[in-house]
């Protein structure tokens, strides 16, 4: 994407004031998005993101600069300007850029750039028609489609030069149900790091029907009474609680600073015995996967918790230096506009020995959270809150009436100990995870599981 | 800028040759600096210069969009190809308009030269001082999660082939400190921020003290009993709520049937003590501007006047559909964005009572200082919310103890009618352009013990 001589000279300029290490991240990214609402096209956008990020290490600190310019002189100027923040003396540093060939573990059969926009729209129309015609109570449906083809090159003063391609496609279906002047929503948002073949493989009618089914169920639901309940959180997006309330605290970003509740706890029991949690960036074509991380290191499968015992963290290069631990290939960034840092990829709790039915039958009175919404966490205290998009009361071991308006609150490190049953229906769902290095695609996942007691906000 | 104007002229000529009729370019370039301090050291130091070009135009009567960050002659063909392809699949009956320009635009100030004269080392010194001062204030301060300062300057150019050419130079800065304090096993956090393009408004000691005080006060917080409580809503928290649901005012949302304000024009939708203003001319306002994303002159309006809904917010497309005049609320966040609708500086008009008077007016209730889960526990269409909350108990008209691990739930449209009294402490939230005074709410459902 840039010639090696230019890259070499920019790296040298970056080290001109005594930096220890320099890195370039070059991105050329083609994006398309389409929004379809009310049976009409609402907007379409196509564009090209292009930029270069330059990072320089000095001890355990880092300087970051980026520019959209691809001109040699501008890049060298940007590198020098960034380097001027370091008041050291240039050291002799020799490196010879060697191309690292990677064998992709992922396949992209149909590049979305090659697909006619009409073909994309046709699938969206099918989703719209199915979701809208599901029931008279459905008052509006919004369909979104987005793809991107991200070409990257990473070069650093260790002599690394590596290129990679990541292709993403995603479809979103949002149904609105209206009754007596009240509105409720339901949605499905499948995505993969894959070509358009992923969108073609989707059962659009089934997804659209499920989105509208949730909206209809919820508009007919009554409010849940506030209180504490045993809560069964179903598989797939239910994993968002582990992601937000525990996963972020296992990222080196917070561990290196010592601000994480899990800092210094490797080998200690942090969860109930039945909990094993994995962050696996190598799963073929999954939403949170990549061949290499955004520093050029090979991605890995990381065991975070095994049988309740903390095994390790997710670590990037800079925090690795701070923690005196090797990188786990966990450096990620939204784009060239962000310095990379340790982030999650596909993070999930592994299967347990029960079935969902067994867990429900074993619960006398509780809340069954079939679909979770998003939430947020205070990273210092671990306090979290999550919305239940589709919930049902459990009465004497049976699923009862649907309830709306439920919010779960608690503390991340406490909830891990309170998981008392885990099912065998592991599934993943897609999210966009926002943190220090921007918004990145990440899979959350888990089998259905029961938490003995959670405070539930309702009415 | 002249280099890029020439490039845009060339783009227009080539696009015209390929049968694109009315067309418009939106160009911006900017510089940015940010620094974050952790325990006395520079943890992050970031420099950026960025540039981008957005393009939209009519092909066979339909509009298409495209953009690029590789701003050069090589990109012209792709920009045109994408606009044509996007226009071809556009089956919308509602049509955009490329605006020919107006005779008069109100003058506003969006650029403060003195900010660009502040050196990077002064900005770093400010952040380091704030970091250091926070630790010095109280030994219970364990870590500044963030202690940062950021500033930037940008130039934008909106140009079309109907004669419109508008330019705006602006700069801005913001700073925040977010810290944790600990006492035994108890931990709590405090936060303070400033948004302004006037560097003299950044007082490191004042900011650090506010964040530390807030965190210390919250130590040993406990839940309260589940029930209905009269509420005093903190000004910034109220602003956050309003910002989250501000799309309800969009005429486009109304037309699509996804705003609860549909059919409510001229009706009482809030307590008569509530007026909500959209003011693009607000001095030092974060969204202050003389023209909107389509180049239309902006205008001042009271969206809700003494509880009554007087207007929705319009861009040209939505206005054309309703057969009304645009309100100058076309939004265009960047060259990557398509045209939407958004408020400018949106705020709830202040009342006459100061904060302490509001507190004494509540015999027993809850003062809410923080709501969490706004993007997930708040249905921005229905207005239903169920959010994590923190705050303080009010007993006999006095603030007594700290409260956490509770949720507060209700519906924003009901809330608007239950707002009984508005304070005089108008403040803007972290978004910068949404403001509110502190407000008394008749009651809300709290889940706690």
Interface residues (C-beta under 8 A of the other chain):
Chain A: X34 X37 X38 X40 X41 X42 X43 X44 X45 X46 X47 X48 X49 X50 X51 X60 X61 X62 X63 X64 X65 X66 X67 X68 X69 X70 X78 X81 X82 X85 X117 X118 X121 X139 X140 X142 X176 X178 X181 X182 X183 X184 X185 X223 X226 X227 X257 X258 X259 X337 X339 X373 X374 X375 X376 X378 X379 X380 X381 X383 X384 X385 X386 X387 X404 X405 X406 X407 X409 X410 X455 X456 X457 X458 X459
Chain B: X38 X41 X42 X43 X44 X45 X46 X47 X48 X49 X50 X51 X52 X54 X64 X65 X66 X67 X68 X69 X70 X71 X75 X78 X82 X85 X86 X88 X89 X90 X91 X92 X93 X94 X120 X142 X143 X145 X180 X187 X188 X189 X223 X226 X256 X257 X258 X260 X336 X337 X338 X339 X372 X373 X374 X375 X376 X377 X379 X381 X382 X384 X386 X387 X388 X404 X405 X406 X407 X408 X409 X410 X445 X446 X447 X448
